[in-house]
Amino acid sequence: MPIANANTGNGFSKGVSYALQEQKQLSEDQRAVVLEYNNVFGTSRDIGRQMRDIADDRERVQKPVLHLQINFHPDEKLGREKAKKAVHAILQEVGISSDNHQYVLVQHRDKAHDHYHVVANRVGMDGSLVSNERIIERLQVACDKVEQEQGLRRTEGRTVFYDPSQEKGFRYATSEEKKAHRAKNKKTNLDKNPNKREQQAVIKNEVIKVLQDKKISTADAFKKALESRGIDVRFMENKYGISGISFKTDKISVKGSQIGAKWNDISKILEHNSKTIQETKRITRAEVEKHLREDLQIAVSRCMSVGYGANIDHILKLRGLERTPQGYSYQVNDVPLLISSDLEKGIRDTIYEVMSLQDLYEKRKAYEEKIRRAKPMEIKKVPLFFSKEIKEANAKAEAYNKRLEQEKQKIAQNPVKERTKVCKQLLDNYIDKALKSKITIDNRVQTQEKERNRLEQMKVTKEENQEQIQKRDRSRGYRR
C-alpha cells in the first residue's frame, strides 16, 4: 500500500539534510537509514554541490529538486529489500532512472509505519529533464501499478488508477467509485489518541472489506470472516435478536457505533447480500465471454510485462479468477461461475512460447540482414592456358551466386513477420482457446448458503424451545 507525495524546490543540500534528519535529535534506533546513494557521495553539502553541477546544465529550470515521500500501511511490513523494489519501481514510472539520475534514498524510522524519502535531481546526467507536470497524479498511477504487479495491499480512495487496457495506461475514478469511497469514510466518532485511532481505522477497513464479499450474508459468516483476519466479534442481544456489536483485537476493543459500523447498518448489507445470492440473475454465454476476455487480456498483459517470474495465480486473482480444486471461480453480474480450465498453465505456456519466439526472431533478423548485405562472388575471365583452377573457382562462384539469389528471393517473398504482431496473435489464440472452456454456474455457493441458513434456523429454533421450557418451568415453580 504505497502512498506517495511530492514537492519540488531549489535547495539540494537542504533537501538531503532534511531526508537524513540531520537537524533532529533522535535515538539510535529511530535515526534515518540511508538505503542508497545513487551517482552521489559524501556529506549533504557534498551531495548538494554534485547535484547542482548537473542541474546547472539546465539554467532555466528554477526547481530542479524533486522530493518524494513514500508511505506504507502500518500493518504492511515489507522489509528493506521489498520496500526498495517498490520504491525503485515508482521512481522508474515517474522518470527517475538509476543509470541517469542522482538521488538519495532514505528510510525514516521515527514513526510506526514504514516510510521513505527520496531527494532526486530532475536534471539527468545526459541533460534531460524529468517533468513535474501533474506529478501527484502520475505518482498515484505509479503506486497503483506497483500494488497490482507486486501484490501489495491496495489503497482506497485513489482518484486515478493504473489501467494497461487504456490507451494512456491509466483511468480516472468514476463518480460511482468516488461516491462509494465517500460513503465508506463518512465522519465517525474516532478516538483522539492517534494510536487508538489508527487501530480503529484498521478494524473499520476490515469490516468494509468483509461486507464487500457478496458471499457473506449471515451474522455467523460475518463473524467468522473477521475472526480469520484477527478481529473478534461480540454480539449484544435482546429478546428481538442481535441489538449491537463490538470488535476486539490484541490491541484494542471498540463498539461498532464508535467506528461507524453499527449493527443496524451491517445487518442491512448482510440482508442485501443474502438476496443477491438467492435471486441469482440469468446470464448469457456471450456476456460471460465478453467479461472474461477483458479480464484475461489485462492479466496476460501484466504477466508478459513481468516475464518468466510472474506470479500468474496472484495476477489472475486480482482480476477475480481464483483457483479452486474444481477449476477457477469467477463472477459476472454477481452470478458465481466455474471455469474448467487450467488458466495458469495456459498463460505460462504462452509466455514461454512468446519468449522462445523472440529468440528465433532475433536470429532470423540477423540472418536476413546477413543475406541482404552479401555480395555475389566474382566470375573471372578464363584464359586459354592453365584455366582448370579458374574454371573450378568460377563453378563454385556460380553455385554460390545461385544459392544467394534464391535466398534473397525467399526473403523478399516471405520476410520475417514483425515480432509484436506474431506475439499478439499467440496471446489472442490463447484467450480464444480459454473462452471455449467449459463454464458452468457454481452451485457450491448456493449449497453452502443453504446449509448455513439451515444451521442458523436450527440454532434459533433450539433457543426458542429452551426459552419456552424455562418459561413453563417458571410458571410451575421450578428452578433450574
C-alpha positions as CSV (number, residue, x, y, z in Angstrom):
1,M,0.0,0.0,0.0
2,P,2.4,2.7,-1.1
3,I,1.1,6.3,-0.9
4,A,3.4,8.9,-2.4
5,N,3.6,12.7,-2.2
6,A,6.0,15.1,-4.0
7,N,7.2,18.6,-3.9
8,T,9.9,20.5,-5.9
9,G,12.4,23.1,-4.8
10,N,15.8,24.6,-5.4
11,G,17.9,23.6,-2.4
12,F,19.7,20.3,-2.9
13,S,21.8,20.4,0.3
14,K,18.8,21.4,2.4
15,G,16.6,18.7,0.9
16,V,19.3,16.0,1.5
17,S,19.9,17.3,5.1
18,Y,16.2,17.0,5.8
19,A,16.0,13.5,4.4
20,L,19.0,12.5,6.6
21,Q,17.3,14.1,9.6
22,E,20.5,15.9,10.5
23,Q,18.6,18.6,12.5
24,K,16.7,16.1,14.6
25,Q,17.7,14.7,18.0
26,L,16.8,11.0,17.7
27,S,17.8,7.8,19.4
28,E,19.9,5.4,17.5
29,D,17.0,3.0,16.7
30,Q,15.0,6.0,15.4
31,R,17.6,7.7,13.2
32,A,17.3,7.6,9.4
33,V,19.0,4.8,7.5
34,V,20.5,5.6,4.0
35,L,19.5,2.8,1.7
36,E,21.1,4.1,-1.4
37,Y,23.4,6.9,-2.7
38,N,23.0,6.9,-6.5
39,N,25.6,8.8,-8.5
40,V,26.4,10.9,-5.4
41,F,28.6,10.6,-2.3
42,G,29.8,12.5,0.8
43,T,28.1,14.8,3.2
44,S,24.8,16.6,2.4
45,R,26.8,19.6,1.3
46,D,28.9,17.5,-1.0
47,I,25.9,15.8,-2.5
48,G,24.2,19.2,-3.0
49,R,27.2,20.6,-4.9
50,Q,27.4,17.4,-7.1
51,M,23.7,17.7,-7.9
52,R,24.0,21.4,-8.6
53,D,26.8,20.8,-11.1
54,I,24.5,18.6,-13.1
55,A,21.4,20.9,-12.7
56,D,23.4,23.9,-14.0
57,D,23.2,22.3,-17.4
58,R,19.6,23.4,-17.5
59,E,19.9,27.0,-16.3
60,R,16.3,27.8,-16.9
61,V,15.0,25.1,-14.6
62,Q,14.0,27.0,-11.4
63,K,13.2,24.0,-9.3
64,P,15.5,21.1,-10.1
65,V,15.0,19.3,-6.7
66,L,12.3,16.5,-6.6
67,H,11.5,15.4,-3.1
68,L,9.3,12.2,-2.8
69,Q,7.7,10.8,0.4
70,I,6.6,7.2,0.1
71,N,4.5,5.7,2.9
72,F,3.3,2.2,3.6
73,H,0.4,1.0,5.8
74,P,1.3,0.3,9.4
75,D,0.3,-3.3,9.0
76,E,2.4,-3.8,5.8
77,K,5.9,-4.6,6.9
78,L,7.7,-5.4,3.6
79,G,11.3,-5.5,4.8
80,R,14.1,-3.4,3.3
81,E,14.6,-5.3,0.0
82,K,10.9,-5.5,-0.9
83,A,10.4,-1.8,0.0
84,K,13.4,-0.8,-2.2
85,K,12.0,-2.8,-5.0
86,A,8.7,-1.0,-4.7
87,V,10.3,2.4,-4.4
88,H,12.6,1.8,-7.4
89,A,9.6,0.8,-9.5
90,I,7.8,4.1,-8.5
91,L,10.9,6.1,-9.4
92,Q,11.1,4.4,-12.8
93,E,7.5,5.2,-13.5
94,V,7.9,8.9,-12.9
95,G,11.1,9.1,-15.0
96,I,13.9,8.7,-12.4
97,S,16.3,6.0,-13.6
98,S,19.3,4.7,-11.6
99,D,21.7,4.9,-14.5
100,N,20.9,8.5,-15.5
101,H,19.9,10.4,-12.3
102,Q,21.3,11.4,-9.0
103,Y,19.3,10.6,-5.9
104,V,19.4,9.6,-2.2
105,L,17.0,7.0,-0.8
106,V,16.5,7.2,2.9
107,Q,14.3,5.2,5.3
108,H,12.8,7.1,8.3
109,R,12.2,5.1,11.4
110,D,10.7,7.6,13.8
111,K,7.0,6.6,13.1
112,A,5.0,3.4,13.4
113,H,4.7,2.9,9.6
114,D,7.4,2.3,7.1
115,H,8.1,5.5,5.1
116,Y,10.9,6.6,2.8
117,H,12.2,9.8,1.4
118,V,13.9,10.3,-2.0
119,V,15.7,13.5,-2.9
120,A,16.4,13.4,-6.6
121,N,17.8,15.7,-9.3
122,R,15.2,16.3,-12.0
123,V,18.1,17.0,-14.5
124,G,19.6,13.8,-15.8
125,M,23.2,13.1,-16.3
126,D,22.5,13.4,-20.1
127,G,20.9,16.8,-19.6
128,S,17.3,15.5,-19.9
129,L,14.7,16.9,-17.6
130,V,12.0,14.9,-15.6
131,S,8.7,16.7,-15.9
132,N,6.9,17.7,-12.7
133,E,3.6,18.3,-14.6
134,R,0.7,16.5,-12.8
135,I,3.3,14.7,-10.7
136,I,0.8,13.8,-7.9
137,E,-1.5,12.0,-10.4
138,R,1.5,10.3,-12.0
139,L,2.6,9.1,-8.6
140,Q,-0.9,7.7,-7.9
141,V,-0.7,5.7,-11.1
142,A,2.8,4.5,-10.3
143,C,1.8,3.4,-6.8
144,D,-1.3,1.7,-8.1
145,K,0.7,-0.1,-10.7
146,V,3.3,-1.3,-8.1
147,E,0.4,-2.5,-5.8
148,Q,-1.1,-4.5,-8.7
149,E,2.2,-6.0,-10.1
150,Q,3.9,-6.7,-6.7
151,G,0.8,-7.9,-4.9
152,L,0.8,-5.2,-2.2
153,R,-2.1,-4.0,-0.1
154,R,-4.5,-1.9,-2.2
155,T,-5.0,1.7,-1.3
156,E,-8.6,3.0,-1.1
157,G,-9.7,6.5,-2.3
158,R,-7.4,6.9,-5.3
159,T,-8.7,9.3,-8.0
160,V,-6.6,7.8,-10.8
161,F,-5.7,4.2,-11.4
162,Y,-3.1,2.2,-13.5
163,D,-5.0,0.5,-16.3
164,P,-3.0,-1.0,-19.2
165,S,-6.1,-1.7,-21.1
166,Q,-6.5,2.1,-21.7
167,E,-4.5,3.8,-24.5
168,K,-2.8,6.1,-22.0
169,G,-2.2,3.4,-19.4
170,F,-4.4,4.9,-16.7
171,R,-8.0,5.9,-16.0
172,Y,-9.8,8.3,-13.6
173,A,-12.1,7.1,-10.8
174,T,-15.7,7.0,-11.8
175,S,-18.4,9.0,-10.0
176,E,-19.7,5.7,-8.5
177,E,-16.3,4.8,-7.1
178,K,-15.9,8.3,-5.6
179,K,-19.4,8.1,-4.1
180,A,-18.7,4.7,-2.6
181,H,-15.5,5.9,-1.1
182,R,-17.1,8.9,0.5
183,A,-19.8,6.6,1.9
184,K,-17.2,4.4,3.5
185,N,-15.4,7.3,5.0
186,K,-18.3,9.3,6.5
187,K,-17.5,11.1,9.7
188,T,-17.3,8.7,12.8
189,N,-16.6,9.1,16.4
190,L,-12.9,8.1,16.4
191,D,-10.8,8.3,19.5
192,K,-8.5,11.3,19.9
193,N,-5.5,9.1,20.8
194,P,-3.6,8.7,17.4
195,N,-2.5,5.1,18.1
196,K,-6.0,4.0,19.1
197,R,-7.5,6.0,16.2
198,E,-5.2,4.1,13.9
199,Q,-6.3,0.7,15.2
200,Q,-9.9,1.8,15.0
201,A,-9.4,2.7,11.3
202,V,-7.8,-0.7,10.7
203,I,-10.8,-2.5,12.2
204,K,-13.2,-0.4,10.1
205,N,-11.4,-1.1,6.9
206,E,-11.5,-4.9,7.6
207,V,-15.3,-4.6,8.3
208,I,-15.8,-2.8,5.0
209,K,-13.8,-5.4,3.1
210,V,-15.7,-8.3,4.6
211,L,-19.1,-6.7,3.8
212,Q,-18.0,-6.2,0.2
213,D,-17.9,-10.0,-0.2
214,K,-21.3,-10.9,-1.6
215,K,-21.0,-14.4,-0.2
216,I,-21.1,-13.0,3.4
217,S,-24.8,-12.9,4.1
218,T,-25.3,-14.0,7.7
219,A,-24.1,-12.8,11.1
220,D,-22.2,-16.1,11.7
221,A,-20.4,-15.8,8.3
222,F,-19.6,-12.2,9.1
223,K,-18.2,-13.1,12.5
224,K,-16.0,-16.0,11.1
225,A,-14.7,-13.8,8.3
226,L,-13.5,-11.1,10.7
227,E,-12.0,-13.7,13.1
228,S,-9.9,-15.1,10.2
229,R,-8.5,-11.6,10.0
230,G,-7.6,-11.4,13.7
231,I,-10.7,-9.5,14.8
232,D,-13.0,-11.0,17.5
233,V,-16.7,-10.1,17.1
234,R,-19.2,-9.9,20.0
235,F,-22.9,-9.5,19.5
236,M,-25.2,-7.9,22.1
237,E,-28.7,-9.5,22.1
238,N,-32.1,-8.8,23.4
239,K,-35.4,-10.7,23.0
240,Y,-35.7,-9.5,19.4
241,G,-32.3,-10.8,18.4
242,I,-28.9,-9.0,17.9
243,S,-29.1,-5.4,19.0
244,G,-25.4,-4.3,18.9
245,I,-21.9,-5.3,18.0
246,S,-18.4,-4.7,19.3
247,F,-14.9,-5.6,18.0
248,K,-11.7,-6.7,19.7
249,T,-8.1,-7.2,18.6
250,D,-5.0,-7.9,20.6
251,K,-4.6,-4.1,21.0
252,I,-8.0,-2.5,21.5
253,S,-11.7,-3.1,22.0
254,V,-14.2,-0.8,20.3
255,K,-18.0,-0.6,19.9
256,G,-19.3,-0.7,16.4
257,S,-21.0,2.7,16.8
258,Q,-17.6,4.3,17.6
259,I,-16.2,3.5,14.2
260,G,-19.3,3.9,12.1
261,A,-20.1,0.2,11.9
262,K,-23.5,-0.1,13.7
263,W,-25.2,-3.4,13.7
264,N,-28.3,-1.9,12.1
265,D,-26.2,-0.9,9.1
266,I,-24.3,-4.1,8.9
267,S,-27.5,-6.3,9.1
268,K,-29.0,-4.4,6.1
269,I,-25.9,-5.1,4.0
270,L,-26.0,-8.8,5.0
271,E,-29.6,-9.0,4.1
272,H,-28.9,-7.4,0.7
273,N,-26.1,-9.9,0.2
274,S,-28.5,-12.8,1.0
275,K,-31.0,-11.6,-1.6
276,T,-28.2,-11.2,-4.1
277,I,-27.3,-14.9,-3.6
278,Q,-30.9,-16.2,-3.6
279,E,-32.0,-14.1,-6.6
280,T,-29.3,-15.3,-8.9
281,K,-29.6,-13.5,-12.2
282,R,-29.7,-15.2,-15.6
283,I,-26.7,-14.5,-17.8
284,T,-25.8,-15.4,-21.4
285,R,-22.6,-17.2,-22.6
286,A,-21.8,-14.1,-24.7
287,E,-21.9,-11.8,-21.6
288,V,-19.6,-14.2,-19.7
289,E,-17.1,-14.4,-22.6
290,K,-17.1,-10.6,-23.0
291,H,-16.1,-10.0,-19.4
292,L,-13.7,-13.0,-19.3
293,R,-11.9,-11.8,-22.5
294,E,-11.3,-8.3,-20.9
295,D,-10.0,-9.7,-17.6
296,L,-7.8,-12.3,-19.4
297,Q,-6.3,-9.6,-21.7
298,I,-5.3,-7.5,-18.7
299,A,-4.0,-10.5,-16.8
300,V,-1.9,-11.8,-19.7
301,S,-0.6,-8.3,-20.4
302,R,0.7,-7.9,-16.9
303,C,2.2,-11.4,-16.9
304,M,4.0,-10.7,-20.1
305,S,5.4,-7.5,-18.7
306,V,6.9,-9.4,-15.8
307,G,8.1,-12.4,-17.8
308,Y,9.1,-15.9,-16.5
309,G,8.9,-14.8,-12.9
310,A,5.3,-13.6,-13.0
311,N,3.0,-14.8,-10.1
312,I,0.3,-15.8,-12.5
313,D,-2.2,-17.1,-9.9
314,H,-2.0,-13.9,-8.0
315,I,-2.5,-11.7,-11.1
316,L,-5.5,-13.8,-12.1
317,K,-6.9,-13.4,-8.6
318,L,-6.7,-9.7,-8.9
319,R,-9.0,-10.0,-11.9
320,G,-11.5,-12.1,-10.0
321,L,-10.2,-15.5,-11.2
322,E,-9.4,-17.6,-8.2
323,R,-8.1,-21.2,-8.4
324,T,-10.2,-24.0,-6.7
325,P,-9.9,-27.8,-6.9
326,Q,-12.7,-27.8,-9.4
327,G,-11.3,-25.0,-11.7
328,Y,-11.3,-21.2,-11.5
329,S,-14.2,-19.4,-9.7
330,Y,-15.4,-16.3,-11.4
331,Q,-18.3,-13.9,-11.1
332,V,-20.2,-11.9,-13.8
333,N,-23.1,-9.7,-12.7
334,D,-23.0,-11.4,-9.3
335,V,-23.5,-14.8,-10.9
336,P,-21.0,-17.3,-9.4
337,L,-19.3,-19.3,-12.2
338,L,-16.8,-22.1,-12.5
339,I,-14.3,-22.3,-15.4
340,S,-13.0,-25.8,-16.0
341,S,-9.6,-24.9,-17.4
342,D,-6.0,-24.5,-16.1
343,L,-5.6,-20.8,-16.9
344,E,-2.3,-20.5,-15.1
345,K,-0.7,-23.3,-17.2
346,G,-2.1,-21.8,-20.4
347,I,-0.7,-18.4,-19.7
348,R,2.7,-19.8,-18.6
349,D,3.0,-21.9,-21.8
350,T,2.1,-18.9,-23.8
351,I,4.8,-16.8,-22.1
352,Y,7.4,-19.5,-22.9
353,E,6.2,-19.6,-26.5
354,V,6.5,-15.8,-26.9
355,M,9.9,-15.7,-25.2
356,S,11.2,-18.5,-27.5
357,L,9.7,-16.7,-30.5
358,Q,11.7,-13.6,-29.5
359,D,14.9,-15.6,-29.7
360,L,14.1,-17.1,-33.1
361,Y,13.0,-13.6,-34.3
362,E,16.4,-12.1,-33.4
363,K,18.3,-15.0,-35.1
364,R,16.1,-14.7,-38.2
365,K,16.5,-10.9,-38.4
366,A,20.3,-11.3,-38.2
367,Y,20.3,-14.0,-40.9
368,E,18.2,-11.8,-43.2
369,E,20.5,-8.8,-42.7
370,K,23.5,-11.0,-43.5
371,I,21.9,-12.2,-46.7
372,R,20.9,-8.7,-47.8
373,R,24.4,-7.4,-47.3
374,A,26.1,-10.4,-49.0
375,K,27.6,-9.7,-52.4
376,P,27.9,-12.3,-55.3
377,M,31.3,-13.8,-55.9
378,E,33.3,-12.6,-58.9
379,I,33.3,-14.7,-62.1
380,K,36.8,-14.4,-63.6
381,K,37.7,-14.5,-67.2
382,V,39.0,-17.9,-68.3
383,P,42.5,-17.7,-70.1
384,L,43.5,-20.1,-73.0
385,F,46.1,-21.9,-71.0
386,F,46.2,-23.1,-67.4
387,S,42.5,-22.5,-66.9
388,K,41.5,-25.5,-64.8
389,E,41.7,-23.9,-61.4
390,I,39.9,-20.8,-62.6
391,K,37.1,-22.8,-64.1
392,E,36.7,-24.7,-60.9
393,A,36.6,-21.5,-58.9
394,N,34.1,-20.0,-61.3
395,A,31.9,-23.1,-61.0
396,K,31.8,-22.7,-57.2
397,A,31.2,-19.0,-57.5
398,E,28.3,-19.6,-59.9
399,A,26.8,-22.1,-57.5
400,Y,27.2,-19.7,-54.5
401,N,25.7,-16.8,-56.5
402,K,22.7,-19.0,-57.5
403,R,22.0,-20.0,-53.8
404,L,22.5,-16.4,-52.7
405,E,20.0,-15.2,-55.3
406,Q,17.5,-17.9,-54.2
407,E,17.8,-16.9,-50.6
408,K,17.3,-13.2,-51.4
409,Q,14.2,-14.1,-53.4
410,K,12.8,-16.2,-50.5
411,I,13.4,-13.3,-48.0
412,A,11.8,-10.8,-50.4
413,Q,8.7,-13.1,-50.9
414,N,8.5,-14.2,-47.2
415,P,10.2,-11.7,-44.9
416,V,10.2,-12.4,-41.2
417,K,7.0,-11.2,-39.6
418,E,7.0,-8.4,-37.1
419,R,7.5,-9.9,-33.6
420,T,4.8,-7.8,-32.0
421,K,2.2,-9.0,-34.5
422,V,3.1,-12.6,-34.0
423,C,3.2,-12.3,-30.2
424,K,-0.2,-10.6,-30.3
425,Q,-1.6,-13.5,-32.4
426,L,-0.2,-16.0,-29.9
427,L,-1.9,-14.2,-27.0
428,D,-5.2,-13.8,-28.9
429,N,-5.1,-17.6,-29.8
430,Y,-4.6,-18.4,-26.1
431,I,-7.5,-16.2,-25.0
432,D,-9.8,-17.6,-27.8
433,K,-8.9,-21.1,-26.6
434,A,-9.6,-20.2,-22.9
435,L,-13.0,-18.7,-23.9
436,K,-14.0,-22.2,-25.3
437,S,-13.5,-23.8,-21.9
438,K,-16.4,-25.4,-20.1
439,I,-18.1,-22.7,-18.0
440,T,-20.9,-23.6,-15.6
441,I,-22.9,-22.0,-12.7
442,D,-21.1,-22.6,-9.5
443,N,-23.8,-24.1,-7.3
444,R,-21.4,-24.6,-4.4
445,V,-22.1,-21.1,-3.2
446,Q,-25.8,-21.6,-3.0
447,T,-25.4,-25.0,-1.4
448,Q,-23.1,-23.6,1.3
449,E,-25.5,-20.7,1.9
450,K,-28.5,-23.1,2.2
451,E,-26.6,-25.1,4.8
452,R,-25.6,-22.0,6.7
453,N,-29.2,-20.9,6.7
454,R,-30.4,-24.3,7.8
455,L,-27.9,-24.4,10.8
456,E,-28.9,-20.8,11.7
457,Q,-32.5,-21.7,11.7
458,M,-31.8,-24.8,13.8
459,K,-29.9,-22.6,16.3
460,V,-32.9,-20.1,16.5
461,T,-35.4,-23.0,16.9
462,K,-33.3,-24.5,19.7
463,E,-33.1,-21.2,21.6
464,E,-36.8,-20.7,21.2
465,N,-37.5,-24.2,22.6
466,Q,-35.2,-23.6,25.5
467,E,-36.9,-20.3,26.3
468,Q,-40.4,-22.0,26.2
469,I,-39.2,-24.8,28.5
470,Q,-37.8,-22.2,31.0
471,K,-41.0,-20.2,30.9
472,R,-43.1,-23.3,31.5
473,D,-40.8,-24.4,34.4
474,R,-41.1,-20.9,36.0
475,S,-44.8,-21.0,35.7
476,R,-44.8,-24.3,37.6
477,G,-42.5,-23.0,40.3
478,Y,-39.4,-25.0,39.2
479,R,-35.9,-23.6,39.3
480,R,-33.0,-24.6,37.1
